[in-house]
């Protein structure tokens, strides 16, 4: 068997190989996770914390919805976890999602133009009265703090960030990864000069990511900011926030973008609640609403709308044209990827609501929208 020294000596090369492999694995893991701490964002401290503490929405150290709501209903749902991992739902398209590159926008001689370019998920460009407002831009491959794990895109962005026109404002609804993305923010900070309009507390993330202070505008619900000839107002939503283990340290919002003649509303992420009727009465009617329709489930009924609720919200808001967002780009729930828009289309027809369902990258002229043609069914 040999002496202890001989046994150690004979085992040495194998152990050294194992040690080297272990070190290599650790180095690889560190490389993969190198951006995760930054992606988690900043902490609410200093003057931002002081502003948050004065908000009517802030109490006991966190932000709150207007009514009672929970991000998950009851105990963990084992069926939900099973379905997300092994379910038979068709959660990916069977063929590539058709993408379009926006053509030059039409010219409105009266200065009252209103167009929307939907880039996928909740990302959109609002062209209103000669101004451009970019909403919840998310261009990364995954909505996750990691570049290698987390929900991955079902389609690529129809245009690159460097191909966007100069914008006048960048709106962020809340700090979840599918709406606030580190790489996208850094690219827009370098390539654009527009201010970021964000709910209270979200500026802490932008601070950490190098956005200059003069480009960060934090708003509480009912507060407004002027951008050129536009008034942008933060309005209530029913949701939650958090990029790590801490919940609700930053606020979430819906948004009103109003010009001299045209008005548009964006829900952000939200459950259905009485606030839509109040927003419609105070700020409506709206020429177009951008309404979240996807990633719903009975396990979280109060923080994401079902498609039928999206139609009800649109009517409460006194909306003209309904443009659905928050679908077709990431798998974030266990329903089929086309179920939200199929249910929405049926409900819109039943309630006589004007609907447009653009392909990613397609420019919608709000006064002359294309008819709904069911394009998603051809790739379902």
N, C-alpha and C positions, 0 to 999 in steps of 0.2 A: 504493500500500500504506500510505502515511502514515508519519509519524515514529514512533520507538519510543514517544514520549510519547502520540501520538494513538492508537496501537494499544492501549496500556495503558488509556487513557481509555475507548476504545470497549468494551474487555472488562470494564471495572470492574463494571457492574451485574450481569452474569452471574456474575462471580466472587463478588460480594457475596451474590447469591442462593444460590449454592452453599455459601458459607461459612455463611450463616444456616441453610440446611437441615442442614448438618453439625453445627452447634451445637445445633440443635433435636433432631437424632437422638441426640447425646450426652446432652442433658438428658433425653430420653425414656428412654434406656438407664439413666441414673443413677437415674431415678425407679423404673423397673421393678426394678432391683437394689438398691434402698435397704435392704431388710431382709435381704439375703443375708448380709452379715458377721455380723449378730446371730444369724441362723438356724444358722450354722456352729457356734455354741456357744462354750464356754469352754475354756481349757487347764488341764491337770492340773498344778497348782503348789501350793506351800505344804503345809499339813497334809494335804490330800487326796493329794498326791503321796507324802508320807511314809507314809500309811496304805497306799497302793497298793503301795509298795515292800516292805512287810512281808507282803503276801499270798502264799500258796503258789502262786497262779495267775500271779504277776507275776515275770518274769525278762527280762533283757536289754532292759529298757525298755518291754515290752508285756505284755499279758495273753495267756494261752494256754489252749487246751482241755485236757481230761484226756488225750486221745489225739491222734494226728497227724490234722490236717485242713487243708484248703485251701478258700478261698472260691470258687476257680475251678480246674478240673482241667486241667492242661496248658496248651498255648498257646491264645491267643484263638481262639474258635470262629467262623469266618466264617459258617457256617450259622446260628448263633445270632443274630448281628447281622442277617443278612438276614431271618430269620424274624420277629424283633422289629419290623423296619421294614416288611417287605413280605409277611409270611407270610399264608397263607390260613386260618389258624386263626380260629375264631369267638371273638374275645377280648372281645366286648361282648354283652350281652343284646339280644334283638330287640324286647323290650317292657320297660316300666318294672319294676324289681324291686319286689315288693310290700312296703310298709313298714307296720308297726303301731305304735300308741302304747300303751305298757304301761298296762294297767288297774291299779287299786289292788291291791297284793299281798295274797294270802290270809293270814289270821291263823292262826298255828300256836299253839294254846293251850298246848302243852307247851314252847314256846320253842325248838323244834328246827327251825325253818323253814330251808329252803335253796332259793333261787331264783337263776336267772341270766337277765339280760337281755342279749342280744347286739345291739350297735348296728351291727355291720358290721366287716369286717376283723378285727382282734384286740381291738377295744374292747368291753368287757363290764362289767356291774355285777353283783357278787356280793352277794346278800342272805343273810346267814348269822347265825342266832341273834340277831336284832335289830340287827346291824351291817351296814354297807354298805361294800364295797370296790370301787373303780373301777380297772379294769385297762387299761393301754395306751390311754388316751383319745386319739383322733385325729379332730378335727372339721373340719379344713381341707379345701379343695377339692382341693388337690394334696399329695402326699407328696414334697416337694421343698423346697430352700432358697428357691426362687423361687415367686412367686404366679402366674407366667404360663407356666412350662415345667415339665415333669415329669409323672408319672402322675396322671391326673385321675380323680375318683370315677366309678364306674358307677351309684351311687345316692347320694342325699343322706342325712345322718344322720336317723334317724326322729324325734328330738327335738333341741331346741336345748340347748346347754350350760347356758343359764340356766334350763332346765326340769328339770335333774337335781335329785334330792333331795339333802339334805346327806349327804355321805359321811364315813366315818371314816378312810379311808386311800386313797391313790392309788398304785398299783403301776406301775412302769415296768420292762420286761424288758431293754431295751437302747436304745442311742441312735440307731438308724436312723430315718429321717424318717417312716416309716409307723407308728412306735411312740412316738416322742418328737417332738412338734410344738410349735414356738414359740408360735403364736397360741393353741393350746389350753391350754398351760401358763400363759400369761399370764392367760387368762380364768379358769382354775381358781384361780389365785393370788388374783385379785380377788374371785371369787364363792364360794369355799369356804374353809374353815379347816383342812382335813385335812392331815396330813403327806404328803409324797412319799417313798415307800420305793423306793430305787433301788440298782442295783449300784454297786460301788466306782467312783469317778471321775465318774459321771454327775452328781453334785452340782455339778461345775464348770460344766456347762451351765445348771443351774438358778440358780446364783449369778449368772451373767451376765444371766439373764432376769428377775432381780428377786425370786426366791423367797426369803423370809426364812430365815436360817440355821436357826432353830428348827423350821422345817417340812421340813428335808431330813434324811433318815435314810439313810445309805449302809451297805450290808451286803455282806460277802463271802459266798461259798458256805458254807453250814452255820451262818451267823449268823441270829439271830432277833430280832424286835422285837414287843413286846406292844402291842396296840391294843384298849383296852377289854378284853373277855373273849377276844379272838382272839390267837393266836400266828402271826405271819407269818414264814416262813423262806425265805431265798434258797437255792436249790438249783442244782446244775450244769445247764448246757445246752451244746450243741456248736454254736457259731456264731462270730461275729466282730463288731466294732464299728467305728464311724467315720462322721463326717459330712462329711469333706473328703478330702484326700489322705493324711492320717495314719490308719493302721489300728490298732485294738486298744489304744488308750490308755485305754479304759474297759472295764469288765467287762460281761458279759451273763449273764442268769440265767433260770432257771425259778423258780416260786414255789409254796409250800405255804401255804394259808390254813386254819388249824385252830381250831375252837371247842371247847367242852366235849364236843360230841357229833358234830359234822359236820366233814368234811374235803373240801377241793377242791384240785385241782392244775392249774396252768397251765404249759404248756410254754415260753411265749415262742417265739422262733424257734430251731429246733434241727434238726440232723440226728439220725438214729437212732443211739443209742449204748448201751453197757452200763450207763450211769448210771441209766437208767430203772428197771431191776430193783433197783438199790441204793436208789433213792429209794422205790420201792414197799415194799421190805423194812423201811426205817427209818421212813417216815412214813405208809404206807398202812395199810389199804385206804382208797380215796377214794370218796366218794359220787358224785362227778362229776369228769371230767377235761375241761379245755379244751385241745384239741390242734390244733396248726398242721397244715393239710393242703395249702395252696396255695403257688404260686410255686416249684415244684420243677423241676429240669432235670438231665439227665445231666452238664451242665457244672459243676454245683455239688452233687454228690450227698451231700456230708458236712455241709452246713450248713442244708438244708431237707429235711424228710421227704417221701417219696412217700406217697400215701394208704394203701397197704398197710402201710407202716412205722408210720403213725399208729395203726393198729389194733394192731399188735404192741406199740407203746409203751404204749398203754392197758392191754393185758393185763399187760405187765411191771409197770406201776404198781399193779396190783390195783385197777383202776377199776371202778366200777359203771356209770354212764351216761357215754357219750362225746358231747361237744358239740364239733363242729368249728369252728375259727376260722381266720382268715387266708385268706379266699377271698371272692369275690363283690363286692368293693369297689374294688380297684385291679388294673390289669394290670401284673404284675411278672414274668411269665414268658411263654413262647410257647405254652403249652397253651391249649385252649379254656377259657373262663371257668367252665363247668360240669363240666369233666372231673374236677377233684379230688373233688367231692361224689358224682359218679356212681361213680367207682372206690371211694370210701370206703363207699358204701352196699352195693355188691356184696361187698366184703371183710368188712364187718360182718355181713352175712347169712351168709356162708360160715363165719365163725368164731363165730357166735352171740353177737355183742356187742350190747348194748343201745345204741341210737343215737337221738339227737334232732337234727333239723335245723331250727331255728327260722327264721322270717322276721326280717329286721332289725327290732328293736324289740319282738319277742315275748318275753314273760316265760315262762321254763320253770320249772315247779314240779318240782324234781328227783324227788320221790316220786310224781309223777303226770304224766309228760311226755306231750306230744301224740304221736300216731303219725307216723312219717315218711310224708309224702304226695307227695313229689316236686314240690313247688310250683315249683321252679326250672325244671322241664322245660316248664312252660307259657309261660315268658318267654324260653326259651333261643334 
